[in-house]
Amino acid sequence: MLRTHGGYAGWSDNQLLDMPYARLLQAAEVAIDEMSRVERNQLVNAAFVGYQMAASQGALKSGMSFSKYLASLGLADKPAEGTLTREREAAAATAARVAELFNAGPVRKETE
């Protein structure tokens, strides 16, 4: 994971052994995330070529966009865990605040 050709991505064995365990885990996580990002980008690029080929041959359903094509391949970006719940809670809090502000003020008809 951190190993590259002939070393550890510029880190010597002594540097890795002297590193605190928590920091080593952080470095490994960053390396894994970067590898995953690169691999996903390669898959998306390959899917784009496939999409273009299928579209040029008329093999796609009408109205099939590239984002739908990616979703059908399982490569579409998925919302983070709990994002929808957080957005609902934020919307409910905003609605409650607006209702409170609306109900706090006196009601009067404005005339010019």
CORZIPE-V158074 format. One record per residue. N is the residue number from 1. RES is the residue in one small letter. PHI is phi in whole degrees, -180 to 180 (* if undefined). OMEGA is omega as a letter, one per 20 degrees, with the letter a starting at -180 (none if undefined). D_CENTER is the distance of its C-alpha to the mean C-alpha in Angstrom with 1 decimal. Layout:
n->(N,N)
res->(RES,RES)
phi->(PHI,PHI)
omega->(OMEGA,OMEGA)
d_center->(D_CENTER,D_CENTER)
This chain:
n->(1,2,3,4,5,6,7,8,9,10,11,12,13,14,15,16,17,18,19,20,21,22,23,24,25,26,27,28,29,30,31,32,33,34,35,36,37,38,39,40,41,42,43,44,45,46,47,48,49,50,51,52,53,54,55,56,57,58,59,60,61,62,63,64,65,66,67,68,69,70,71,72,73,74,75,76,77,78,79,80,81,82,83,84,85,86,87,88,89,90,91,92,93,94,95,96,97,98,99,100,101,102,103,104,105,106,107,108,109,110,111,112)
res->(m,l,r,t,h,g,g,y,a,g,w,s,d,n,q,l,l,d,m,p,y,a,r,l,l,q,a,a,e,v,a,i,d,e,m,s,r,v,e,r,n,q,l,v,n,a,a,f,v,g,y,q,m,a,a,s,q,g,a,l,k,s,g,m,s,f,s,k,y,l,a,s,l,g,l,a,d,k,p,a,e,g,t,l,t,r,e,r,e,a,a,a,a,t,a,a,r,v,a,e,l,f,n,a,g,p,v,r,k,e,t,e)
phi->(*,-88,-76,-122,-62,77,-177,-117,49,88,-105,-82,-59,-64,-64,-68,-72,-82,-74,-59,-59,-63,-68,-62,-64,-63,-63,-65,-64,-63,-64,-66,-61,-66,-63,-64,-63,-64,-64,-65,-62,-64,-66,-66,-63,-66,-66,-65,-63,-62,-62,-63,-64,-64,-67,-70,-94,74,-90,-99,-65,-65,82,-78,-87,-65,-66,-67,-62,-62,-63,-68,-89,82,-107,-70,-67,-101,-64,-61,-58,84,-63,-62,-63,-64,-66,-64,-65,-65,-65,-65,-65,-65,-62,-65,-67,-63,-62,-63,-65,-65,-78,-77,-83,-70,-94,-150,-86,-91,-122,-99)
omega->(r,a,r,a,r,r,r,r,r,a,r,r,a,r,r,a,r,a,r,a,a,r,r,r,r,r,r,r,r,r,r,r,r,r,r,r,a,a,r,r,r,r,r,r,r,r,r,r,r,r,r,r,a,r,a,r,a,a,a,r,r,a,r,r,r,r,r,r,r,r,r,r,a,a,a,r,r,r,a,a,r,a,a,r,r,r,r,r,r,r,r,r,r,r,r,r,r,r,r,r,r,a,a,a,r,r,r,r,a,r,r,none)
d_center->(21.9,23.2,26.2,26.7,30.0,32.7,30.8,27.8,25.8,28.6,29.2,32.7,33.5,35.2,32.3,30.1,32.9,33.6,30.0,29.4,27.7,24.8,24.2,24.4,21.7,19.4,20.2,19.7,16.2,15.3,17.1,15.4,11.8,13.2,14.9,12.0,10.1,13.6,14.4,11.4,12.4,15.9,15.3,13.8,16.8,19.2,18.0,18.7,22.2,22.7,21.7,24.2,26.8,26.6,26.7,29.7,31.5,30.9,29.2,26.4,26.9,27.6,24.8,22.2,19.5,17.2,14.2,16.4,17.5,14.1,13.7,17.2,16.4,13.5,11.1,9.3,5.7,6.5,6.5,6.7,10.3,12.8,11.0,13.6,16.3,15.7,15.7,18.9,20.5,19.9,21.4,24.3,25.0,25.1,27.4,29.6,29.9,30.8,33.3,34.8,35.3,36.7,39.1,40.2,41.7,45.1,45.1,47.3,47.8,47.2,49.8,50.3)
